[in-house]
Amino acid sequence: MDIVCVSDTFMRGGNPQFGKNQMFRFDHFLKTHNLILNGETEVVGKAKVPLVKYVDKVTGLKIDVSFENDTGLIANRTFQEWKATFPAMPILVTVIKHLLAMRGLNEPVNGGIGGFSVTCLVVSLLQNMPQVQSGSMISEHHLGEILMEFLDLYGNQFDTRTTAIQLNPPGYIPKASPIHQVERYLMLTTS
């Protein structure tokens, strides 16, 4: 479960009020009040989005708490829109996230892939499946088939070195290497 703590000041465009000191204070609060399973927390201060990670003692849920970062709020709105368009998406994402967790591949800080990235991959698959787009396949009734399509596409066919997904508009786009980007820039500036 992802939790976002944002101050009113930050949400109104002001400076962040919660910094690394508050992350460590929150970590101390969790430990002092015995809210975490096995007494273990992790403060990930050097990540793109700094987090406090722990497992909730009552529910057993893995919790990630970020501070002064509204990207999670924006991502949640996007997720809700995709969920309305593709009702099968949350089910597929849950299964794929579980498969990744079973193999220790669900944490970006450890070289894995995060939940929102999984969501984007599933949405891209559904956007690019002709039978889903035409309405000839009701995705919620073909979860196993779509899961197999997902595993085949991203496990066997999709070349991450040369191709990227694009969600709006849907499609696959070539990744340009830095050399090609420089060459393209030089061609444009010298013509």
C-alpha positions in Angstrom: 0.0 0.0 0.0 1.3 3.4 -0.9 0.6 6.3 1.4 1.5 9.9 0.6 2.0 12.6 3.2 1.8 16.1 1.8 1.6 19.4 3.6 -1.0 22.1 2.8 1.9 24.4 2.0 3.4 22.0 -0.6 -0.1 21.4 -2.1 -0.5 25.1 -2.6 2.8 25.4 -4.5 5.0 26.3 -1.5 8.1 24.7 -0.2 8.1 21.2 1.2 7.5 21.0 4.9 8.4 17.4 5.3 12.1 16.5 4.6 14.5 13.7 5.5 14.4 14.7 9.2 10.6 14.0 9.2 11.2 10.6 7.5 13.4 9.6 10.4 11.0 11.0 12.9 8.2 9.0 11.3 10.4 5.9 11.4 11.1 6.5 15.1 7.3 7.0 15.7 6.5 3.6 14.1 9.1 1.8 16.2 8.2 3.6 19.5 4.5 2.8 19.1 5.1 -0.8 18.0 3.2 -0.4 14.8 5.5 -2.5 12.6 5.8 -6.3 12.1 9.1 -7.7 13.4 10.3 -4.2 14.4 11.9 -3.6 10.9 11.6 -0.5 8.8 13.6 0.8 5.9 14.2 4.5 5.2 15.0 4.8 1.5 16.3 8.4 1.4 18.3 8.2 -1.9 15.5 6.9 -4.1 13.8 9.1 -6.8 10.9 9.2 -4.4 12.2 8.9 -0.8 10.2 6.4 1.2 9.7 4.8 4.6 8.9 1.2 4.1 7.5 -1.2 6.7 5.0 -4.1 7.2 2.0 -3.1 9.2 1.7 -5.2 12.4 -2.1 -5.5 12.4 -2.8 -6.1 8.7 0.5 -7.6 7.4 0.4 -5.1 4.5 3.6 -3.8 3.1 3.4 0.0 3.4 5.5 2.6 1.5 5.1 6.2 2.8 6.4 9.0 0.7 6.5 12.7 1.8 5.9 15.9 -0.2 5.4 14.1 -3.5 2.1 14.6 -5.4 3.0 12.2 -8.2 1.2 9.4 -6.3 -2.0 11.4 -6.2 -1.8 12.1 -9.9 -1.0 8.4 -10.6 -4.0 7.4 -8.6 -6.3 9.5 -10.8 -4.8 8.0 -13.9 -5.1 4.5 -12.4 -8.9 5.1 -11.7 -9.4 6.2 -15.3 -7.6 3.1 -16.6 -9.6 0.9 -14.2 -12.9 2.3 -15.6 -11.7 1.7 -19.2 -10.2 -1.7 -18.5 -12.0 -3.5 -15.6 -9.6 -6.5 -15.9 -6.5 -4.3 -15.4 -6.4 -4.3 -11.5 -6.9 -8.1 -11.4 -4.1 -8.7 -13.9 -1.8 -6.2 -12.1 -2.4 -7.9 -8.8 -1.5 -11.3 -10.2 1.6 -10.0 -12.0 2.7 -8.1 -8.9 2.4 -11.3 -6.9 4.4 -13.3 -9.4 7.1 -10.6 -9.2 7.1 -10.6 -5.4 7.5 -14.4 -5.3 10.7 -13.9 -7.1 11.9 -10.8 -5.3 11.5 -8.7 -8.4 8.9 -6.2 -7.1 11.1 -3.5 -5.7 12.7 -0.9 -8.0 15.3 -0.1 -5.4 16.5 -3.7 -5.6 16.5 -3.9 -9.4 12.9 -5.0 -9.8 9.8 -3.3 -11.2 7.3 -1.2 -9.4 3.6 -1.4 -9.3 2.8 1.6 -11.4 5.2 0.3 -14.1 3.4 -3.0 -14.1 0.1 -1.1 -14.4 1.5 0.8 -17.4 2.6 -2.5 -19.1 -0.8 -4.1 -18.6 -2.7 -1.0 -19.9 -0.4 -0.9 -22.9 -1.1 -4.6 -23.6 -4.9 -4.0 -23.3 -4.7 -0.8 -25.5 -2.9 -2.7 -28.2 -4.9 -5.9 -28.2 -7.3 -5.7 -31.3 -9.8 -8.1 -29.8 -10.1 -6.0 -26.6 -10.3 -2.7 -28.6 -13.0 -4.0 -31.0 -15.1 -5.4 -28.1 -15.0 -8.9 -29.4 -13.2 -10.0 -26.2 -14.5 -9.0 -22.8 -11.2 -8.9 -20.9 -12.6 -9.8 -17.5 -13.8 -13.1 -19.0 -10.4 -14.0 -20.5 -8.0 -13.2 -17.7 -5.9 -16.3 -18.2 -5.5 -15.7 -21.9 -4.5 -12.1 -21.3 -2.1 -13.1 -18.6 -0.4 -15.5 -21.1 -0.4 -12.7 -23.7 1.3 -10.4 -21.2 4.0 -13.0 -20.3 4.6 -13.9 -23.9 4.8 -10.3 -25.1 7.1 -8.9 -22.4 9.0 -12.1 -21.8 9.6 -13.3 -25.3 8.7 -10.7 -28.0 9.2 -7.2 -26.6 12.8 -5.8 -27.0 13.3 -3.3 -24.2 16.6 -2.3 -25.7 15.0 -0.9 -28.9 11.4 -0.3 -28.1 9.3 1.6 -25.5 5.6 1.6 -24.7 3.5 4.8 -25.3 0.2 5.1 -23.6 -1.2 8.3 -25.1 -1.7 7.7 -27.9 -1.3 3.9 -27.5 1.5 2.2 -29.3 5.1 1.1 -29.3 7.9 3.6 -30.2 11.5 3.1 -31.0 14.0 4.0 -28.4 16.7 6.3 -29.9 20.2 5.7 -28.6 22.0 8.7 -27.3 24.3 8.6 -30.4 21.3 8.7 -32.7 19.8 11.6 -30.7 23.0 13.6 -31.0 23.2 12.8 -34.7 19.6 13.9 -35.2 20.3 17.1 -33.3 23.4 17.8 -35.4 21.5 17.2 -38.6 18.7 19.5 -37.6 21.0 22.3 -36.4 23.3 22.2 -39.5 20.5 22.1 -42.1 
